[in-house]
Amino acid sequence: MAHSFIALVWGLILSQLGTPLTSDLPHFREENGARQFVVHGKPFLILGGELGEDE
């Protein structure tokens, strides 16, 4: 059981070695003086709110 788990983990690690890590990471891009949050190459708008306020 432990050997198959270790083999699975190593397989996952080795399969990711060829892929660039920074291409899919969310990041901020400045364009025309405005910053945009970019996810998967597209601007992403975060709509956030607060359900209740406990004091």
N, C-alpha and C positions, 0 to 999 in steps of 0.2 A: 504494500500500500504506500509506504513512504517513498519507495523508489519510483513509483509511477507519478507521484506528486512532484518529486524533484525533477523528473524528466519533463513534466508538463511546464513547470516554472522555467526551466532552461529553454524549452522550446519557445515559450512566449517571449523571453528576453532576446533570444537570437533572432526571432522573426521581426523584432522592432529595430534591430541595429541598422538596417538599410534605409529606414524612413527618417526624413529630417524631423527633428523634434519641434523646431520653431515655426514651421509653416502653419500648423493648425492651432497654435496657442492664441487665445484672445489677446489683443493688444490695442493700444491707443494710436490713432493715426491723425496727424494734423494736416488739414486740407483747407485752403482759403481762409486761414486764420481761425478755424474752428476745429476742435478735437472731436474725433469720433471713436467710439468703442467698436472694434471690428471683431466679429466672430465668424469663422469659416469664410473669410474674404468679403463679408457683407456687413454694412453698418448694423449695429444692434441697439435698439432702444429699450432701456430698462424702465418698466413701469412699476414703481414701488409704492407701497402704502402702509398704513398702520391700522390694525384692526381695533385696538383699544389702547388706552393710556392708563397705566397703573402708577399711582404716585404713593 
